[in-house]
Amino acid sequence: MCVLVIAEKPSVAQSLSAVIGAKERKDGYLEGNGFRVSWCVGHLAGLSDAAGYDPRYEKWNREDLPIIPEHWKMTVGKDKKKQFQVLKALLNAPDVTEVVNACDAGREGELIFRSVYELAGCKKPMKRLWISSMEDTVIRQGFEELRPGAEYDGLYEAALCRARADWLVGINATRFFSVLYHHTLNIGRVMSPTLALIVQREAEIAAFKPEPFYTAVLENSGITANSERLGDLEEAKKIQTDCRGKTITVVKVEQKRRLEKPPALYDLTSLQRDANRFLGFTAQQTLDYLQSLYEKKLCTYPRTDSRYLTSDMAASLPVLVNLTARAMDFAKGITVDCDSARVINDKKVSDHHAVIPTQNLRTMELAGLPVGERAILELVALRLLCAVGSAYEYAETTVVLKCAGHPFTAKGRSVICPGWKALENIYRTSLKSAPEPEPSGEIKELPDLEEGQEFSEGLIQLKEGKTSPPKHFTEDTLLSAMETAGAKETPDTAERKGLGTPATRAGILEKLVSTGFVERKKSKKTVQRLPTKTAVLLITVLPEQLQSPLLTAEWECRLGEIERGEYEAERFMNEITAMLRELMQNYEVAKGAEFLFAAPKESVGICPRCGNTVVEVQKGFLCQNRDCGFAIWKNNKWWVSKKKQPTKAIVSALLKDGRVKLTGCYSEKTGRTYDAVVVLEDTGGKYVNFKLEFEGGKGS
């Protein structure tokens, strides 16, 4: 008798096998010590495509929509059938008494395992391995504390609802709008609202009108003080004139001692944001590097939305902090504090704690890691050392000066204790292309000043500036916007807000690029995310319910409630299908739909009826105004009888001059050819008329 353990990937299966003693290699699994260990190779089984329910769905027809499966089907990918057969045989082997789900400890991992378990028809007892690190000690402890699989039924229900909701919206909305607008328009439950954020930002930038402002700047004895911003240049010039040659008086000196607490540890999204800002990595690159570090036992579980650790980790944390400091070049020679209380909070840890390095740093030769993985590991290590460090303490001084009755303000800052900032600054300087420093970091220390102190005249200048538009999204700021979308309208009690989850956001951003909706454009030290023309058009015609961040954020909230058993899965799915039915029943196609997403066509002339542009299409030459009706068809009987077809040059001449010379026209009466002038005679009817004129003035 033996226990079957199913991991998500072969590399993870090998790590588990090494710890539990299943070291004998077989075809598609490992065996030993009472265990068999196999793997799923990611999503082995998934929801069938539309054609799997009915062959007619291979073609996209509006009449078939919405497609709502009565009974959901699962299929195995062609390239994964061999491994599925291995798993099916193992799951149903008579000597296997128990199955352990060792797929990644999260929503997707649960779905990957259960899909195979269900499709194989397995009914054997199921247990769950739930770990946040691939360290040997953690794996051993995890197997000692296996939990009943039934405890994760809610997680599976939420995962299944997420997959089915994405299928329903993706399949139906994509087909519906693609058919309506004669252009493939990929639409997704999370992807479309994310695209709407990008399009909205670009609209705000385009609509922004910069306004000039003016500031009078007073300089004297190492002090640079500014007047308030003024919208009137003449008012600013008056201040400049008034202050020339006048005494400057210090009227107020205010100093405040401030503390800037260390940042919290990383969850996946905050790590992806900093990796984009500091290293220029995309969210997907960061996730891939972190996943590899997890499988190499150097970092904890990647797909987490927590930024804290649990209390049972407090005792071992100082050891981890010290060995991390010794392993990192940027931390050498610096005394690192370890205030564990700053990062311990059981209430803020759900499925997994924050991303941190593991104690395997002690034995790993970091120089041998790929460059990207090493960079991410350094960033994770930096955040751990900063998070447990002391606060950054500084004195902030505000000085108010007066000159000729006009107030000027100067600010300064002096560092009392660099704290965690010292490490971050050293790390920043080690980067080849560091991001621009924070504005607050540029504030200089002021000289000692006293109230009532006077100075002789100072240099007075005017500076002109303009108000700035919102900034284009980068991957960093877009991830932040996704994380907080709809947060203000979502109840405070909701466990998860925003668009998508830490595990899915990277994939969404990549899909926006691969489907042609978003392009990456490098600008100075950042890479902007800009919508394409198709994206702008799509968001223009897409109804509110498919592009609203609030609605999708509410769906994510519902999935969390399903996971906790607080909301019925069936009710959630009914809400999705009801929305789709209502959408397809009530949606009105935008005017000019046939031309909206079409590639720009070259004009062949001006329509004689309405003055709009005439362009060439496959079957003829049409006026772009759909209400006009003017058309010269290539298969028109009049032209066919002459064994001629109107070309772009012929139609262009007809539209410009009303006539064109044609050679080699065929005569049905004589069987011979002749030359003539074709004259356009449009009476405004359904068909355009033509007549022939011959030399000598005779016409027919």
Disulfide bonds with the S-S distance in Angstrom:
none
